C-alpha cells in the first residue's frame, strides 16, 4: 500500500467525520452521515483492498 495515498485519505475521512457532528440541523446531519461519509469510507476501504490484491 502506498503511504503517499494512504495518509491523505485518512486525513480526508477524519476531517469529514469530525465536521459532520458540528451540523446543527438533525436532518442535514443524518444525510451527511449516510449519503457522504458512508460511501466515502466504503470507497476508500474498497480501493485499498483492491490495491492490496493486485
C-alpha angles and dihedrals in degrees: 000000000000114000092205090067100031101062098044088050091053090049091054092049092047091049092050093047092047094047099049098067089056091066108104100202108084094208093052091044090052091051092048091052096048104029101036112021100039097051091041092053094044091048092052092048091048093048093051091044091052091045089053092052095054 
